[in-house]
Amino acid sequence: MNISDLDMERLIDAISGAVFPVVFEGIGDHTAPSELRERANLNSEIMGRIMGVLLCGDEVGQEVFDLIDRSVGHMKASHAQSFGELLGPGGSLSKIHKL
C-alpha cells in the first residue's frame, strides 16, 4: 500500500480533527477575536504544511515547497472566510451582533 492509495480527504479530515483541539485549547467565551484569528492562522499553517507533503504522493521532491505554499494559502483563505462569518459585523460571535 502507498500514500497515494489512501483517501486524502478522509486522511486530512482525521489529521485536522486531531490538530484542531490542540491549537484551540483554552479558547473560551472571553477570548478576543484577534486571538481566535491568530489561532486560525496557526491552524492554517500547520494543516497547509501537512497537506502540501501529503499532496506530493508517494515521493516527496522539490515540488513540496510550492505545494506547501499553495496549501497554506488555501487553508488561510478558507479559515479567513469561516472566521469572517463568525467574527465579522453581524457574525454569530460578533460583539456588534450581541448588542
C-alpha positions in Angstrom: 0.0 0.0 0.0 1.2 3.5 -0.8 0.2 7.0 0.4 -1.5 7.6 -3.0 -3.8 4.6 -2.3 -5.3 6.5 0.7 -8.4 8.6 0.7 -6.7 12.0 1.1 -9.9 13.9 2.1 -10.6 11.4 4.8 -6.9 11.5 6.0 -6.8 15.3 6.0 -10.1 15.3 8.0 -8.7 12.9 10.5 -5.5 14.9 11.0 -7.4 18.2 11.2 -9.6 16.7 13.9 -6.5 15.8 15.9 -4.7 19.2 15.4 -7.7 21.5 16.0 -8.2 20.7 19.7 -4.6 21.3 20.4 -4.4 24.6 18.6 -7.6 25.9 20.0 -7.1 24.6 23.6 -8.1 27.1 26.2 -10.4 29.2 23.9 -13.5 30.4 25.8 -16.3 32.9 25.8 -13.9 35.7 26.7 -11.3 35.0 24.1 -10.6 38.1 22.0 -11.4 37.8 18.3 -7.8 38.7 17.5 -6.7 35.6 19.4 -9.2 33.4 17.5 -7.8 34.8 14.2 -4.2 34.2 15.4 -5.0 30.6 16.3 -6.9 30.1 13.0 -3.8 31.3 11.1 -1.6 28.9 13.1 -4.0 26.0 12.3 -3.9 27.0 8.6 -0.1 27.0 8.7 0.1 23.6 10.3 -2.6 22.0 8.1 -1.2 23.6 5.0 2.2 22.1 5.6 0.8 18.7 6.3 -1.4 18.9 3.1 1.5 20.0 1.0 3.6 17.0 1.9 0.6 14.6 1.5 -0.2 16.0 -1.9 3.3 15.1 -3.1 2.0 11.5 -3.1 4.4 8.6 -2.7 7.6 10.6 -3.2 8.5 14.0 -1.7 10.6 16.1 -4.0 11.4 19.8 -4.6 7.7 20.4 -5.5 6.8 20.1 -1.9 7.7 23.8 -1.3 5.3 25.0 -3.9 2.6 22.6 -2.7 3.1 23.7 0.9 2.8 27.4 -0.1 -0.3 26.8 -2.1 -1.9 24.6 0.6 -1.2 27.1 3.4 -2.7 29.8 1.2 -5.8 27.7 0.6 -6.2 26.9 4.3 -5.7 30.5 5.3 -8.3 31.7 2.8 -10.8 29.0 3.9 -10.2 29.9 7.6 -10.5 33.6 7.0 -13.8 33.1 5.3 -15.2 30.9 8.1 -13.9 33.2 10.8 -15.2 36.2 9.0 -18.6 34.8 9.1 -18.3 34.2 12.9 -16.4 37.4 13.9 -17.3 39.9 11.3 -20.1 42.5 11.8 -23.3 40.6 12.4 -21.4 37.3 12.8 -22.6 34.9 15.4 -19.6 35.7 17.7 -19.5 39.4 16.9 -19.9 41.9 19.7 -21.9 44.0 17.3 -24.4 41.2 16.8 -24.8 40.7 20.5 -25.7 44.4 21.3 
